[in-house]
């Protein structure tokens, strides 16, 4: 995690941190009932907010949505078909089908069994390019080195 982000987290006054925790708890209580009422849910990275770290926060959010009452399938829809529908792009995004954009994450385990399995990434197909686990690990190592050096 970049030094700038760590410093921000440490700089929060305790009363502000407590308010953030209380607000999170309030939001978490609303998710299940809103979902059961049919309110469409959209996952988001919250980037560039200083309290999340891009690249990992979506996995965390999917887990939080399940903890708040969504099924793993419902949580996955918040990051796939629901945003495509919200943006009016279901003709090209949101599902795996012929003729649609096929940026995919290939997993080693079923996220419908455990939403944490979204973190068990074997490969990524992005823009027609296959990125195997070894390439992803190299990218992660570079990102960690930049973060350790204080970069973004």
C-alpha positions in Angstrom: 0.0 0.0 0.0 1.5 3.4 -1.0 2.9 5.5 1.8 0.5 8.3 0.9 -2.5 6.1 1.5 -1.0 4.6 4.8 -0.4 8.2 6.0 -3.9 9.2 5.2 -5.4 6.3 7.2 -3.1 7.1 10.1 -4.1 10.8 10.0 -7.8 10.2 10.6 -8.9 11.6 13.9 -10.4 8.8 16.1 -13.9 10.4 16.1 -13.9 10.5 12.2 -12.8 6.9 12.1 -15.6 5.9 14.5 -18.1 7.8 12.3 -16.9 5.9 9.2 -17.3 2.6 11.0 -20.8 3.5 12.1 -21.7 4.6 8.6 -20.4 1.4 7.2 -22.5 -0.6 9.7 -25.6 1.4 8.8 -25.0 0.8 5.0 -24.4 -2.9 5.6 -27.8 -3.2 7.4 -29.5 -1.7 4.4 -28.0 -3.9 1.7 -30.0 -7.1 2.4 -33.4 -5.4 2.7 -32.8 -3.2 -0.4 -31.8 -6.2 -2.4 -34.8 -8.3 -1.3 -37.0 -5.3 -2.3 -35.5 -5.5 -5.8 -33.4 -2.4 -5.7 -30.6 -2.9 -8.3 -27.2 -3.0 -6.8 -23.9 -2.0 -8.5 -20.5 -2.9 -7.2 -17.8 -0.3 -7.4 -14.1 0.1 -6.8 -14.6 3.5 -4.9 -11.3 4.5 -6.6 -9.8 7.0 -6.2 -11.0 7.3 -2.6 -8.2 7.2 -0.2 -9.7 4.4 1.9 -9.5 1.7 -0.8 -6.7 0.2 -2.7 -7.4 -0.2 -6.4 -7.2 -3.7 -7.8 -8.3 -5.5 -4.7 -11.3 -3.5 -3.4 -13.8 -5.0 -5.8 -13.1 -8.5 -4.4 -13.5 -7.1 -0.9 -16.7 -5.4 -1.9 -18.2 -8.6 -3.3 -17.4 -10.3 0.0 -19.0 -7.4 1.9 -22.1 -7.7 -0.3 -22.4 -11.4 0.6 -21.9 -10.7 4.3 -24.7 -8.1 4.0 -27.2 -10.6 2.6 -26.7 -11.1 -1.1 -26.0 -14.6 -2.5 -22.7 -15.0 -4.3 -24.6 -15.0 -7.6 -26.3 -11.7 -6.7 -23.0 -10.2 -5.7 -21.4 -11.2 -9.0 -24.3 -9.6 -10.9 -23.5 -6.3 -9.1 -20.2 -6.3 -11.0 -21.3 -7.8 -14.3 -24.8 -7.6 -15.8 -26.2 -4.9 -13.4 -23.6 -2.2 -14.4 -24.0 -3.1 -18.1 -27.8 -2.5 -17.7 -27.3 0.7 -15.8 -25.0 2.0 -18.5 -27.3 0.8 -21.3 -24.6 -1.5 -22.6 -26.1 -5.0 -22.3 -25.7 -5.5 -26.0 -22.0 -5.5 -25.6 -21.2 -6.1 -21.9 -22.3 -7.9 -18.8 -22.6 -11.5 -19.9 -20.5 -14.0 -21.8 -22.0 -14.3 -25.3 -20.9 -14.3 -28.9 -20.2 -10.8 -30.1 -19.8 -9.2 -26.7 -16.6 -7.8 -25.2 -14.8 -10.7 -23.6 -12.6 -9.4 -20.9 -12.7 -12.4 -18.5 -11.2 -13.5 -15.2 -10.5 -17.3 -15.1 -10.7 -18.7 -11.6 -9.3 -21.8 -9.9 -12.5 -22.3 -7.9 -16.2 -21.5 -8.2 -17.2 -18.1 -6.7 -20.8 -19.4 -6.4 -19.6 -21.7 -3.7 -17.5 -19.1 -1.9 -17.3 -15.5 -3.1 -13.7 -15.3 -1.9 -12.9 -17.6 -4.8 -12.9 -14.5 -7.0 -9.4 -13.9 -5.6 -8.2 -17.3 -6.9 -7.3 -16.0 -10.3 -5.6 -18.3 -12.7 -5.6 -16.0 -15.8 -7.1 -12.9 -17.2 -8.2 -12.4 -20.8 -8.3 -8.7 -21.6 -8.6 -7.1 -25.0 -8.0 -10.5 -26.6 -4.7 -11.0 -24.7 -4.2 -13.9 -22.3 -2.4 -13.0 -19.1 -1.4 -16.2 -17.3 -0.8 -16.4 -13.5 3.0 -15.9 -14.0 2.4 -12.6 -15.9 -0.1 -11.5 -13.3 2.4 -12.3 -10.5 5.1 -10.2 -12.3 2.6 -7.3 -12.5 1.8 -7.6 -8.8 5.5 -7.7 -7.9 6.0 -4.5 -9.8 3.0 -2.8 -8.2 4.2 -3.9 -4.7 7.7 -2.5 -5.5 6.2 0.9 -6.6 4.0 1.0 -3.5 6.9 0.2 -1.2 8.9 3.0 -2.8 6.0 5.4 -2.1 4.7 5.5 -5.6 1.2 5.0 -6.8 
